[in-house]
Amino acid sequence: MLEDQNGLISVALCTYNGELYITEQIQSILDQTVLPNELIICDDGSTDLTLKLLREVSARSPIPIYIYENEHNLGSTKNFEKAINLCKGNIIFLADQDDLWHKNKVEIMIDVFLSNPRTQAVFSNGDMIDASGHNLGFTLWDVFNLTAHRQARLNQGHALEVLLTNNVVTGAALAFRTEYKKLMFPIPQRWIHDGWIALMLSAVGEIKCLDQPLIKYRQHDRQQVGAVERNLQQELRKVKETDRSIYLSYAQQYLVALERLLNVSADVNHPEKMSLIADKAKHMLIRANITRDLSRIPRITKELVTLNYGRYSNGIKSFLKDLFLY
């Protein structure tokens, strides 16, 4: 176990009917070259063998494992919020119930925190595996289009700009310092926990990314949130099925984020970053209110010329989608 200038290390893991993979996942955490100091598990009302398996692995664990059973189903985001708030560590690793950790994950990510005192969060790439654990031949970052250029931008201090295009942070690959807990919590209803935590920390500090895969991210038909590569036909189908009201929802999400940042103490207020978040919300509102008449042409053209489609949407693809109103 590691106790250093960063303090204690915690792992927050949430479970719900995870009997298929939970023992293997916890064992991968217990096999780390650098052990965390505690593992906090919040179960969200499992009706299978999950709790039995948790107690069995806890009995032979070399580190304390604390198991909490929710009286009522909280859902993934609020369950992670509960687990994180129960952690005593100064650095918290998030874990999903169905993945696997590479043995040196904690060691490598802690080294990043030690080398970069201003870094608030670190996340890694991940190998994609199927239900049986076979490698699928692509990575998490292939799915999220986290290119070498975007990685460099993120590691050079421009994480917020990268995240305002699309969230590239998977909670299962994330670790973060806890000094800004008051900023992060409670997590608003409109947000998923990993996207919210990453956005808040990128607005007040630095985030680093590691191209090295440090988890095996499992794809299977029972998971709540997945990451899947799409071919061109699937992308076009997704575009055509998009309800424009989703952009209004996005705008409201970022207005909530802006309000949270405005309500915290002045020492974490960064006007230039809050301006970027406000511009993201404005761009989403414009996209939400595009109509089928020709009045949309100058509006979307302005968003293209000012590079807002590149900054806050999916570039030329999003522009063409709005131009032809798929």
ABEGO torsion letter per residue (X at the ends): XBBBAAEBBBBBBBBBGAAAAAAAAAAAAAABABBBABBBBBBAGBABAAAAAAAAAAAABABBBBBBBBABBAEAAAAAAAAAAABABABBBBBBAABBBBAAAAAAAAAAAAABAABABBBBBBBBBBAAGBBAGBBAAAAAGBBAAAAAAAAAGAAAAAAAABBABBAAABBBBAAAAAAAOBBBAABBAAAAAAAAAAAABBBBBBABBABBBBBBAABABBBBBBBAAAAAAAAAABBAAAAAAAAAAAAAAAAAAAABBAAABBAAAAAAAAAAAAAAAAAAABBABAAAAAAAAAAAAAGAAAAABAEAAAAAAAAAGX
